[in-house]
Amino acid sequence: MRRFSGVLFLASFGLVSGCGDNGNDTQGATGTMMTTTLPPLTTTTPSTTTGTETDTTAPTTTDGTGTATESTTTPTTTETTGPTSTTEPVDTTAGPTTEPQTSTTLTTMGTTTDTPCQEISVTVQPVKPNTMLVLDKSGSMLQKWDADADPVTPDVTRWYSLYAVVNQVLTDFNDKFNFGMNLFPSKNALGEYKMTACLVNDAVEVPVAELNKDAIIPVLPAQSNMTIAGGTPTALGMTAALNHLKSLDPAVPRIVMLVTDGAANCSTTAPNLTELFEVYDANLAPIVGDAFSVDNIPTYVIGIAIDNAPNPNIQDGNPNMINPYEKLNELATLGGTAKAGDEKFYSAKNAIELSDALNAIVQDAQSCIIPLESPPAFPDKTIVKLGNTEVPMITDCANESGWRYIEPMPYTALELCGTACADLKIAGAADVEYYCDAG
């Protein structure tokens, strides 16, 4: 059997998303285990000799996996038998790498058994969440704001700020998350009071993949673009993003980060153009809610320049007589990411707050799932530590703090829960030791 010792490295992560709309243009007990290294064989066992002289200094041969000692006598023969042991070199210079680095030493588990094990040190990268950026590119994203909270500097468009923050997040965390991106409406949408303002691609703009920055940035409208247009078909943008995430491995965390600057319209069930733009799209809430409750896909919500007040009852391409602030609070709650307090979503009044919101989301969205190189043969012997503190094994991740295996057997990963998860994100590393079959 083998004994694995894994170290998980985690990184703080920042991320953004937003939307806006304008009709004229998202332990059971832990086991204790003792490992004893067997020294190389250096003594000889008594032998039986017939004759007057015995030579016990015969040469030794090694095959790489064990050591055998031969004995010869003159003029008669001697038979010598005894235990053998092997010691393989330990590489202590290997640092963190994407591929596991292993070192081996012959050991025994416990104090009364001689079952051979290998002690292996493994550097394990954290599970990378599959993350969709769902971004609002409606006409209202061309409205200007005081991005740096400095009245002396020129104002810039909301899109200018969103582009900058998304670019920075992708630059900093390209190797920590698997990103994809979707726009609502699509780049083909027009700034007119027609269905053409509500166009969204059936497939996402950029599917989730590793190291995906260079695929995403060129697809975004340019930072200085002044022609983006359309309504706010948030439900259609979320549907395409969720359909893509649902096609991916559910064992890997799946996340949506939705950024918007207004309330959703462009409902697919609107009977006429007036209701298409001037009535809030009630289809969005159940889409977000079902993604979390049924498929375990949370939605983080960032609102850009959202006022906590009802929209006026006028024909301006925005849903009438609803409070966008309350609607985004509802989405964050249904999406399983509600913050404590009255404000449930992440609100940004300038680019500084937008960046802060994304950093907070990245911190929260880090995975607490630790992959195991191979399933443990003795699951109750696994030990998980954060620094020098041993983390207890638990069974209920929703109500307890500690670690548990991710079902079903054979166990290929474990998860830290509650305060242990929070502590892992702060510590940035977890030590895992367990035994597996030597084969």
C-alpha positions in Angstrom: 0.0 0.0 0.0 1.1 3.6 -0.5 1.0 6.6 1.7 0.2 9.8 0.0 1.0 13.2 1.3 -0.6 16.0 -0.7 -0.3 19.7 -0.6 -3.0 21.9 -2.2 -2.1 25.4 -3.2 -5.0 27.9 -3.6 -5.0 31.4 -4.9 -7.1 34.4 -4.2 -9.1 35.2 -7.2 -11.0 38.2 -8.5 -13.8 38.3 -11.1 -16.5 40.6 -12.6 -19.7 40.6 -14.5 -22.7 43.1 -15.1 -25.6 44.2 -17.2 -27.7 47.1 -18.1 -30.4 47.9 -20.7 -31.6 50.6 -22.9 -34.3 50.0 -25.6 -32.4 52.1 -28.0 -29.5 50.0 -28.2 -24.5 37.8 -16.7 -14.3 12.6 9.9 -15.9 9.8 11.3 -12.9 9.9 13.4 -9.6 10.4 11.7 -7.3 7.5 12.1 -3.8 7.7 13.5 -1.1 6.0 11.6 2.6 5.3 12.3 5.1 4.9 9.6 8.5 3.3 10.2 11.3 3.3 7.7 13.1 0.0 7.4 16.9 0.5 7.3 19.0 -1.3 4.6 20.0 -4.8 5.5 23.5 -4.7 7.1 23.8 -7.8 9.2 24.0 -11.5 8.4 22.0 -14.3 9.9 23.5 -17.4 11.6 24.5 -20.1 9.1 24.9 -23.9 9.3 28.3 -25.1 8.1 29.7 -28.5 7.4 33.4 -28.5 7.1 36.4 -26.7 8.6 36.3 -23.3 6.9 33.5 -20.9 5.9 33.9 -17.7 3.8 31.0 -15.3 4.6 32.3 -12.4 2.6 30.7 -13.3 -0.7 29.8 -10.5 -3.1 26.4 -8.8 -3.0 24.2 -8.3 -6.0 21.4 -5.7 -6.3 18.6 -5.7 -8.9 17.1 -2.3 -8.1 14.1 -3.6 -6.3 15.7 -5.7 -3.6 19.1 -6.8 -2.2 20.2 -10.4 -2.0 23.3 -11.8 -0.2 25.1 -14.9 -1.4 27.3 -17.0 0.8 30.0 -19.5 -0.2 32.2 -21.9 1.8 35.5 -23.6 1.2 35.7 -26.5 0.9 32.0 -27.1 1.9 28.9 -24.9 1.4 26.9 -22.6 3.6 23.3 -21.6 3.2 22.4 -18.2 4.5 18.9 -16.8 4.5 17.4 -13.6 6.0 15.1 -10.7 5.3 15.7 -8.2 2.6 15.0 -4.5 2.4 15.2 -1.8 -0.3 15.6 1.9 -0.1 14.9 4.1 -3.0 16.2 7.7 -3.2 13.9 10.5 -2.1 13.8 13.6 -4.3 13.7 16.6 -2.0 14.2 19.2 -4.6 11.1 19.0 -6.6 8.8 22.1 -6.2 5.2 22.6 -7.1 4.3 21.5 -10.5 1.3 20.7 -12.5 2.2 17.0 -12.6 2.6 15.2 -9.3 6.1 14.7 -8.1 6.7 11.5 -6.1 9.4 10.1 -3.8 9.5 6.6 -2.3 10.8 4.9 0.8 10.1 1.4 2.0 7.9 1.6 5.1 5.5 -0.4 7.2 2.2 0.7 8.6 1.5 0.2 12.3 3.7 -1.5 14.9 2.8 -5.1 14.4 2.6 -5.6 10.7 5.2 -5.8 8.0 2.9 -4.9 5.0 5.1 -2.8 2.6 4.0 0.7 1.7 5.4 3.6 -0.3 5.5 7.0 1.1 4.7 9.5 -1.6 4.7 13.3 -1.5 2.4 14.9 -4.1 2.0 18.6 -5.0 -1.6 19.0 -6.1 -3.1 22.0 -7.9 -6.6 23.0 -6.7 -9.7 22.1 -8.7 -10.3 24.9 -11.2 -13.9 25.9 -11.3 -15.6 26.1 -14.7 -16.7 29.7 -14.8 -18.9 31.6 -17.2 -18.7 35.3 -17.4 -22.1 36.6 -18.5 -21.6 40.2 -19.5 -24.2 42.9 -20.4 -23.4 44.8 -23.5 -26.7 46.7 -23.8 -26.8 50.2 -25.1 -26.9 51.7 -21.6 -23.4 50.4 -21.0 -22.2 53.4 -23.1 -23.5 55.7 -20.4 -20.6 57.5 -18.6 -19.7 57.4 -14.9 -17.0 58.7 -12.6 -14.9 55.5 -12.8 -12.1 56.5 -10.4 -14.3 58.5 -8.0 -12.2 61.6 -8.9 -14.2 64.5 -10.2 -11.2 66.0 -11.9 -10.5 63.2 -14.3 -12.7 62.6 -17.3 -15.7 60.2 -17.0 -15.6 57.0 -19.1 -18.3 54.6 -20.3 -19.4 51.7 -18.1 -18.2 49.3 -20.8 -14.8 50.9 -20.8 -14.5 50.1 -17.0 -16.0 46.6 -17.4 -13.6 45.7 -20.2 -10.6 46.8 -18.1 -11.6 44.8 -15.0 -12.4 41.7 -17.0 -9.1 41.9 -18.8 -7.2 42.3 -15.5 -9.0 39.4 -13.9 -8.3 37.1 -16.8 -4.6 38.2 -16.7 -4.2 37.5 -13.0 -6.2 34.3 -12.8 -6.0 32.7 -16.2 -4.3 29.6 -14.6 -6.6 29.4 -11.6 -10.1 29.2 -13.2 -11.4 27.7 -16.4 -13.2 30.7 -18.0 -15.8 31.0 -20.7 -17.7 34.1 -21.7 -21.1 35.1 -23.1 -22.6 38.4 -24.1 -26.2 39.6 -23.9 -27.3 40.8 -26.3 -25.0 39.5 -29.0 -22.8 41.8 -31.1 -25.4 41.6 -33.8 -28.1 43.3 -31.8 -29.3 46.7 -33.0 -30.3 49.9 -31.1 -33.9 49.9 -32.2 -37.3 49.3 -30.6 -37.6 45.9 -32.3 -36.8 42.2 -31.7 -33.4 42.9 -33.3 -32.4 44.6 -30.0 -32.8 41.3 -28.1 -30.6 39.0 -30.2 -28.5 36.4 -28.2 -26.5 33.6 -29.7 -27.8 30.1 -29.0 -24.2 28.9 -28.2 -22.0 30.9 -25.9 -19.5 33.3 -27.4 -16.5 31.5 -25.9 -16.8 28.0 -24.3 -15.1 27.2 -21.0 -11.5 26.1 -21.3 -8.1 26.3 -19.6 -5.9 29.3 -20.1 -8.7 31.0 -22.0 -7.8 34.7 -21.8 -6.5 34.9 -25.3 -9.7 33.4 -26.6 -12.0 35.7 -24.7 -10.4 39.2 -25.0 -10.6 39.4 -28.8 -14.3 38.5 -28.8 -15.2 41.4 -26.5 -16.2 44.6 -28.1 -13.2 47.0 -27.9 -12.7 48.9 -24.7 -13.4 52.3 -26.5 -16.3 50.9 -28.5 -19.1 53.5 -28.8 -21.5 51.5 -31.0 -22.7 48.6 -28.7 -26.4 48.5 -28.6 -29.5 46.5 -27.7 -31.9 45.7 -24.9 -31.2 43.5 -21.8 -32.1 39.9 -22.7 -30.5 38.6 -19.5 -32.6 35.4 -19.4 -31.4 34.4 -22.9 -27.8 35.1 -22.0 -28.1 33.1 -18.8 -29.8 30.2 -20.6 -27.0 29.8 -23.1 -24.3 30.0 -20.4 -26.1 27.5 -18.2 -26.7 25.0 -21.0 -23.0 25.1 -21.7 -22.0 24.6 -18.0 -24.5 21.7 -17.7 -22.7 19.9 -20.5 -19.5 19.9 -18.4 -18.4 17.5 -15.7 -20.7 18.1 -12.6 -17.8 16.8 -10.3 -16.0 20.1 -11.2 -17.5 23.2 -9.6 -19.5 25.3 -12.1 -20.1 29.0 -11.6 -21.8 31.9 -13.3 -20.7 35.5 -12.8 -23.4 37.8 -14.1 -22.7 41.6 -14.6 -25.5 44.0 -15.5 -26.4 47.6 -15.3 -30.2 47.2 -15.4 -33.3 45.1 -15.1 -34.0 42.3 -17.5 -36.4 42.7 -20.5 -36.7 41.1 -23.9 -38.9 38.3 -22.6 -39.5 35.4 -25.0 -43.2 35.4 -23.9 -43.9 39.1 -24.5 -47.0 39.5 -26.7 -46.0 42.8 -28.2 -43.1 45.3 -28.5 -44.3 47.4 -25.6 -44.2 44.5 -23.2 -41.0 43.3 -24.8 -39.1 46.3 -23.5 -41.3 47.9 -20.8 -42.1 44.8 -18.7 -39.6 43.0 -16.5 -38.8 39.5 -17.7 -40.1 37.2 -15.0 -38.5 34.2 -16.7 -35.1 35.1 -15.4 -35.7 34.3 -11.7 -36.6 30.6 -12.1 -33.8 30.1 -14.5 -31.3 31.3 -11.9 -33.0 29.5 -9.1 -33.2 26.1 -10.8 -29.6 26.3 -11.8 -28.6 26.5 -8.1 -31.2 24.2 -6.5 -31.3 21.5 -9.2 -27.9 21.7 -10.9 -25.8 23.2 -8.0 -24.6 26.0 -10.2 -24.5 29.3 -8.2 -24.8 32.7 -9.8 -22.8 35.7 -8.5 -24.5 39.0 -9.4 -22.8 42.3 -9.9 -24.8 45.4 -10.5 -23.3 48.5 -12.2 -24.7 51.9 -11.2 -28.0 50.4 -9.8 -30.3 52.8 -8.1 -32.5 51.6 -5.2 -35.7 53.1 -6.7 -38.5 52.1 -9.0 -38.1 52.8 -12.7 -40.4 55.5 -14.1 -43.5 54.6 -16.0 -42.4 55.8 -19.4 -41.5 54.3 -22.7 -37.8 54.3 -22.5 -36.8 50.7 -23.1 -36.5 49.9 -19.4 -39.0 47.8 -17.4 -41.5 50.2 -15.9 -42.4 50.5 -12.2 -40.0 47.9 -10.9 -37.0 48.4 -8.7 -33.8 47.0 -10.4 -32.0 46.9 -7.0 -34.7 44.6 -5.6 -34.6 42.4 -8.7 -30.8 41.9 -8.4 -31.2 41.1 -4.7 -33.7 38.4 -5.7 -31.3 36.9 -8.3 -28.4 36.8 -5.8 -30.7 35.0 -3.2 -32.0 32.5 -5.7 -28.6 32.0 -7.1 -27.2 30.9 -3.7 -24.7 33.8 -3.3 -26.6 36.4 -1.3 -24.4 38.6 0.9 -25.4 39.2 4.6 -27.4 42.4 5.1 -29.9 44.3 3.0 -27.7 44.3 -0.1 -27.6 40.8 -1.4 -25.8 41.4 -4.7 -22.4 43.1 -5.3 -23.1 46.8 -6.1 -20.6 49.0 -7.9 -20.9 52.7 -8.3 -17.5 53.1 -9.9 -14.7 51.0 -11.4 -12.9 50.8 -8.0 -16.0 49.2 -6.4 -16.4 47.0 -9.5 -12.9 45.7 -9.1 -13.4 45.2 -5.3 -16.6 43.3 -6.0 -14.9 40.9 -8.4 -12.0 40.3 -6.0 -14.6 39.4 -3.2 -16.4 37.1 -5.6 -13.1 35.4 -6.6 -12.2 34.8 -2.9 -15.6 33.3 -2.3 -15.7 31.2 -5.5 -12.4 29.4 -4.8 -12.8 25.7 -4.7 -12.5 23.7 -1.4 -12.3 20.4 -3.3 -9.0 18.5 -3.1 -8.3 15.8 -5.7 -6.7 12.6 -4.6 -4.1 11.0 -6.9 -5.7 7.5 -6.3 -8.5 6.3 -4.0 -7.5 5.5 -0.4 -7.5 1.8 0.5 -8.1 2.8 4.2 -10.4 5.8 4.1 -10.7 6.1 7.9 -6.9 6.6 8.1 -6.8 9.8 6.1 -5.5 12.9 7.8 -6.1 16.4 6.7 -4.3 19.4 8.2 -4.3 23.1 7.8 -0.9 24.2 9.0 -0.4 22.3 12.3 -4.1 21.9 13.0 -5.8 18.6 12.1 -9.2 19.0 10.5 -11.9 16.7 11.7 -13.7 14.3 9.4 -17.5 15.0 9.1 -20.5 13.7 7.3 -22.7 16.8 6.8 -21.0 19.5 4.8 -24.1 21.8 5.0 -24.1 22.0 8.8 -20.6 20.9 10.0 -17.1 22.2 9.7 -14.4 19.8 8.7 -13.7 17.5 5.7 -15.6 14.8 4.0 -15.1 12.5 1.0 -17.0 13.4 -2.2 -19.3 10.5 -2.9 -19.4 7.9 -4.3 -16.7 5.4 -3.7 -14.0 4.9 -4.8 -13.1 8.2 -3.3 -11.1 10.4 -5.7 -11.5 13.7 -3.9 -12.4 15.3 -0.6 -14.0 18.6 0.3 -13.5 21.0 3.2 -16.7 22.5 4.6 -17.8 25.4 6.8 -15.1 27.2 8.7 -12.5 24.7 7.4 -13.3 25.8 3.9 -12.9 29.5 4.9 -9.7 28.7 6.7 -8.3 26.8 3.6 -8.9 29.9 1.4 -6.9 32.0 3.9 -4.2 29.5 4.5 -3.8 28.7 0.8 -2.7 25.1 1.4 -3.9 21.8 2.9 -1.8 18.8 3.8 -3.4 15.4 3.1 -1.9 12.0 4.1 -3.5 8.7 3.2 -2.7 5.1 2.3 -3.5 3.4 -1.0 -2.9 -0.1 -2.4 0.6 -0.6 -3.6 -0.7 -2.8 -6.4 
